[in-house]
Amino acid sequence: MVSPHLHTTMDRGTRDRNSRTVIASKISSLFYSLEPSMYHEVASKVEFWTEYALTEHWITVDQLVEEVSLLAWQNHRSHASVARFLVEFRDAPHRSDQAKSFVDELCLYVLRWFAAASAENLSGQSRESWYPCDGSRVAAWGGGGFIGAASFVGYLIEWGLLGHELVRRHLVKPLIAHRYGDRDDAQKSVRVMAIYQLFVAARSSLLQGLLEPEDVQACFKILETKISLDGIVRPDVAKLNV
């Protein structure tokens, strides 16, 4: 016979898990809503719930990082606004240590998984790709997800959330050091578009000393690759204005 005390403990544990799920879902939804037109309306809500959930121990930093990191691969429209929010949130007066840690860990988490994805097969828009939900698989949704993540990482760089050494080690080297086979046009196209999106989002930062000159040259050499596949348009390098 199970004691009433054990029943109470089990019920409390179930309620806590459900509460974490609900709060994580609420915070994630708010992050997804941080589009330019909704920024000022939503930002204060994201700030409250994120700070509250972390300081009251409803959710851990690691758990919230995994939840929010999904938007790097899924939602391109809010990337710039999310990067802006993260730096404003982290640097606000009296911000808790947990909240500051959340921002730093989220940026590093996305960058590391982006680097891991860059070593994989990125061709096409395969649905049989990896999902960044448990920390054990490469965080990429095929080629489209990888290109979107490049844009998000670019905005993190532009807002000063990722430093030189992190970018060079986890971002640039994997992108420009990949070796292609004779039939890898699709993978080349994905990388061309990823580098293009990266430069669009972070071009001023990338060209002001964050990248070494040889890295910039290598990126532009890839951008000049003459590739045109269905569904993937070759970027116009001249439009980068860099």
N, C-alpha and C positions, 0 to 999 in steps of 0.2 A: 504494500500500500504506500502510495506517495504521500509524504507529509505535506500539510498545508503550507509550511514554510517553503518547501521546494517548489510547490505550485506558484507561490507568490514570486519567487525568484525567477522562475521560467517566464511568467507573465511579464515581469518587469523587463527581462531581457528582450522579449519579443516586441514590447512597446518601444524600447530604446532603438532597436533595429529599424522598426517602422518609422520612427521619428527621424532617424538619420536619413533614410531613403527619401522621405517627404521633403526635408530641408535641403538635401543635396539636389533634388529635382527642382525645387523652387529657385535656388541660387543659379543653377545651370540655365533655367529658362530665362531668368533675368539677364544673364550674360548674353544669351542669344538675342535679346531684345535691344542690346546696346547699339542700335544703328544710329547714324547721324541725326535723323529727324526725331528720334526718341531719346537722345542721349541725356539731356538735362532732366527729363522726367524719370528716367529709369536709374540713372547713376546713384541717386541718393538711396534708392531701395536696395540696389546691389550692395552698397556700402554697409547699410544697416544689417542686412541678413548675413553677409559674409563675416563681419566683425562679431556679431552676436553668436552665430553658430560656432565659430572658432573659440571665442573666449569663454563661452558657456559649455564647451566640450561636447556639443551635440555631434560634431563631426571632427575628424582629425585633419591635419594639413594634407597628409598623403591621400586620404579619401576624397577630399575636395579637389585636389589637383587632378586626380584621375577623371572625376566627373567633368570638370570645366575644360580639360584639355581636348575633349572631343570636338569642340568648336573649331579648333585649328584645322581639322580636316573636313568639316562639314559645312561651315557657314562663312562664306567669303564676305558677305555684305557688312558684317559687324567687326571685321578684323581691325581696322584702323581705330574704331571707337573703343574696342576692348583694350588695345595697347595704351591708348590715352587714359582710359580709366585706371588701368593697373598702376601706371606711374603716379597718377594723382592720388590714388588710394594708398599706395605704399608710403608716399612722402607727406601725407597729411599729418598735422600736429597730433600728438598723443596716440598715434597708431599703435596697436598692441604688437608685441613681438610675434605672436602667432600669425597675425595678418600680414606683417612684413615678410615672414618666412613663406607664407602661401604664395605671394607674388614671385619671390625669388625661385622657389621650387617649381612653380608652374612654368616659368620661362625656361629653366634648365631642362625640365622634363620634356617639353615640346621639342627643344633643340636637339636633345639626345636621340629621341625617337625619330626625328626627321633625318638625322645622320644615319641611324640604323636603316631606315627605309631606303636611303639613297644607294645602299649596297645591294638592294634586292631588285627583282624584275618589276619594272614600273610601267611596262608597255600596256596600252589600252586602258579600259575602264572596268577591269575585272571585278566582279562582286566576290570572287573567291580570294579576298585579300585579308590583311591582318587588321585586327581591331584593337585600339589602344585602351582596353578596359581593365586589364588585370596585371599590367606590368611585365608580362612574360612574352608578348608578341610584338612584332614591329607595328608601329602605329601608322598605317597608311591605308587609304581606300583606293588602291590602284593609282593610275596616273593622275586622274582628276584630283584625288585627295592629296597627292604629293604636291601638285602645283598649287593648290589652295594653301597647304601648310607653308610653302615657300613664301607666299604673300604674307601670312601671319607672322612668320619669323622676321620678314623684312620690316614690318611695322614695329616689332619688338626692338629691333636694332635702331630704327629711326627715333624711337622714344627713349633711347638710352638704357634699355633694360637688359641688354646683352653686351658684354665687354669684348675687347679685341681678341684675347686669347681663346675665349669660348667660341667665338665666331670662326676663327681660323682653324681650330681643332675639330669642332663638331659640324661645321657647315661647309666651309670653302673646300677643304681637302677632299671630302667625300664626293662633292659635286664635280670637281674638275679632274679627279684622279681615276674615275671609272673607266674600265677597259671594255670596249664594245667588240662584238663579233661581227661577221659580215652581214648578218641579217637583223641587226639591232636598230633599224631606223626608228621604230616606234619608241624605244627607250631613249634614243637621242632626242627625239621630238619632245618627250616629256621633260627631259633635262633642259632643253632650250627654253621651254615655256616656264619652267621653275626658276631658272636664272633670270629670265626676263621679269617675272613677277617680283622676284627678290629685289632687282634693281629699281623697278618702278616704286616699290614701297620704301626702300631705304637708300636711294641713290646718293643723296647728299652725305649721309653718314659713311657709306661704303667708300666714297671717293675722297673723304677727308681724313685719311690715315687709318681707317679701321681695317682696310685690306692692304696688303703689300702690292706694289706695282705689278709684280709678276702674276699675282692672283687676279687682278683686274684684267690684265692682258689675256690670261687663260679663259676667263669668263667671256670676254668679248669674242674670243676666237670660237668658242662654242656657239655664241649667239649668231655668228655669221655663217653657221652651218646651213647649207641649202637643203632644207627638208620641208616637204609639204605633204602631209597625210590627211585623209578624210577626218574631219572633226578637230584637227589641230592645225592652227594657222601659224605660219612662220612669223615671228615678231619682226616689226620694223625697228631695227636698232637705232636708226636716226631719230626716232620719236622719243628715245630715252632722254635726250637733251642733257647728256652728261659729258 
